Amino acid sequence: NMQDLWRIAIGDRIPDAIMLDFELTFLQSDEVLTDNAEQSFIDAEIFELPVIGYTRGNWWEIHIKRTIEIGKLFIVAHYPFFLLDGKWQQCRTHADLHKHLPIGNSFTPYLGRLKKEQVLGWQFSEKGQLVAYLKSMDLDSLIKADMEKLFGGHTPDPLPEKLPMQISYPAGRGVEITEVEVPYG
């Protein structure tokens, strides 16, 4: 069954949460997509970890035909624009972005049947104006207070581009130091 397959896939690595990705149809009918989405949430709950859906509001509304999203949490994939200085634009800092989340307007991102209280965060284009938290993150942004509640503790702050390092060595010994780029994560 699905739980056995998941256990084989993750092995001894226990994740902090399980994210279910809902964005492709694979030419399946909406009824099959709905049944699969519902069963995926049921299957994921056996791990007793937070379960988060990942989708676009319009995709979910079009393809998921029953309201199985009630009581579920989501990260929404879209391009969040806000009315800033009288015009629609992306925020320039994560702090500014977080002031506007969750979004209650219908301009973008479109939530469909998802309620703003269900939205933990947004995933948006790396062509935006914000600098990503980490080089590999594609400008993801989470609602920090909700993440702290969900995971029971402080959400780590974004890592700086460069981390200070202290090297200790015995007196009278020569040491050669070379600066190298190390990817985070």
C-alpha positions in Angstrom: 0.0 0.0 0.0 1.0 3.7 -0.2 2.3 3.8 3.4 4.7 0.9 2.7 5.9 2.6 -0.5 6.5 5.9 1.4 8.4 4.1 4.2 10.6 2.4 1.6 11.2 5.8 0.0 12.2 7.8 3.1 13.9 4.9 5.0 15.3 6.1 8.3 15.1 9.8 7.3 12.1 11.2 9.2 11.0 14.6 7.7 9.6 17.5 9.7 6.5 17.5 7.5 5.0 15.8 4.5 4.1 18.0 1.5 1.7 16.6 -1.1 2.1 18.2 -4.6 -1.1 18.8 -6.5 -0.4 20.4 -9.9 -0.4 17.9 -12.7 -3.2 15.9 -14.2 -1.3 13.2 -16.0 -4.4 13.1 -18.3 -6.6 11.7 -15.4 -10.2 12.6 -14.9 -11.1 15.2 -12.3 -12.9 12.4 -10.3 -9.7 10.3 -10.2 -7.6 13.4 -9.2 -10.1 14.1 -6.4 -10.0 10.5 -5.2 -6.2 10.4 -5.3 -5.9 13.8 -3.5 -8.3 12.7 -0.7 -6.5 9.3 -0.3 -3.1 11.0 -0.3 -4.1 13.2 2.7 -5.5 10.0 4.5 -2.3 8.1 3.7 0.0 10.9 4.9 -1.7 11.2 8.3 -0.4 7.7 9.4 3.1 9.3 9.9 1.7 11.7 12.5 3.6 14.6 11.0 2.2 17.9 9.7 0.7 17.4 6.2 0.8 20.3 3.8 -0.7 20.5 0.3 1.1 22.3 -2.4 -1.0 23.6 -5.3 -2.3 26.6 -7.2 -5.8 27.8 -6.1 -7.1 27.7 -9.7 -5.8 24.2 -10.3 -7.4 22.9 -7.1 -10.7 24.6 -7.9 -10.9 23.2 -11.4 -9.8 19.6 -10.8 -10.7 18.7 -7.2 -14.4 18.3 -7.3 -15.2 17.7 -3.6 -14.3 20.0 -0.7 -11.6 17.7 0.7 -9.4 20.8 1.6 -11.4 21.7 4.7 -9.1 21.7 7.7 -6.0 21.2 5.6 -2.9 23.4 5.3 -1.4 24.6 2.0 1.5 26.3 0.4 0.2 28.1 -2.7 2.2 28.3 -5.9 1.7 31.6 -7.6 3.1 35.1 -8.1 2.0 37.3 -5.2 1.5 40.9 -6.3 0.3 43.6 -3.9 -1.0 47.1 -4.3 2.1 49.1 -3.2 2.4 52.8 -3.7 -0.8 52.7 -5.8 0.3 50.0 -8.3 0.4 46.2 -8.4 3.9 45.0 -7.8 6.0 42.4 -6.0 7.5 43.3 -2.6 11.2 44.0 -2.4 11.9 42.4 1.0 10.6 39.3 2.7 9.6 41.5 5.7 7.3 43.6 3.4 5.9 40.4 1.9 5.0 39.0 5.3 3.1 42.2 6.2 0.7 41.4 3.3 0.2 37.7 4.0 -2.1 36.0 4.0 -3.6 37.6 1.0 -7.3 38.4 1.1 -7.7 39.9 -2.4 -8.7 38.1 -5.5 -6.2 39.7 -7.8 -3.4 37.2 -7.3 -2.7 34.7 -6.1 -6.1 33.2 -6.7 -7.1 30.9 -3.8 -10.2 29.3 -5.3 -11.9 27.4 -2.5 -8.9 27.6 -0.2 -9.3 30.0 2.7 -6.5 32.4 3.6 -6.4 30.8 7.1 -5.3 27.6 5.4 -2.3 29.1 3.7 1.1 28.7 5.3 3.0 30.4 2.6 3.7 31.1 -1.0 6.1 29.8 -3.6 6.8 32.3 -6.4 9.0 33.0 -9.4 12.8 33.4 -9.0 12.4 36.2 -11.5 10.9 38.4 -8.8 12.4 41.3 -7.0 13.2 39.5 -3.8 16.5 37.8 -3.0 15.8 34.2 -2.1 16.5 33.1 1.5 18.8 30.3 0.1 20.2 29.9 -3.4 18.0 26.8 -4.0 14.7 28.1 -2.6 13.1 29.8 -5.7 12.0 32.6 -3.4 9.7 30.6 -1.1 8.1 32.6 1.7 6.3 31.2 4.7 4.1 32.8 7.3 6.6 32.6 10.2 4.1 32.6 13.1 2.1 29.8 11.5 5.2 27.7 10.9 6.4 28.2 14.5 2.9 27.0 15.7 2.9 24.0 13.4 6.4 22.9 14.2 6.5 24.0 17.9 9.4 26.3 18.1 11.4 29.1 16.5 11.5 29.2 12.8 15.2 29.7 11.7 16.0 33.1 10.3 17.4 33.1 6.7 21.1 32.3 6.4 23.4 35.1 5.5 25.2 35.0 2.2 28.5 34.6 4.0 29.0 32.9 7.4 31.8 34.0 9.7 34.2 31.2 10.7 36.8 31.0 13.5 39.8 28.8 13.1 42.0 27.9 16.1 45.5 26.4 15.8 48.4 25.9 18.1 50.8 28.8 18.5 54.0 28.6 16.5 52.3 26.6 13.7 51.8 27.9 10.2 48.4 27.6 8.6 47.2 28.2 5.1 43.7 29.4 4.7 41.8 29.2 1.5 38.4 30.7 1.0 35.9 28.4 -0.7 32.2 28.6 -1.6 30.1 25.9 0.2 26.5 25.6 -0.8 24.0 25.7 2.1 22.0 22.6 3.0 
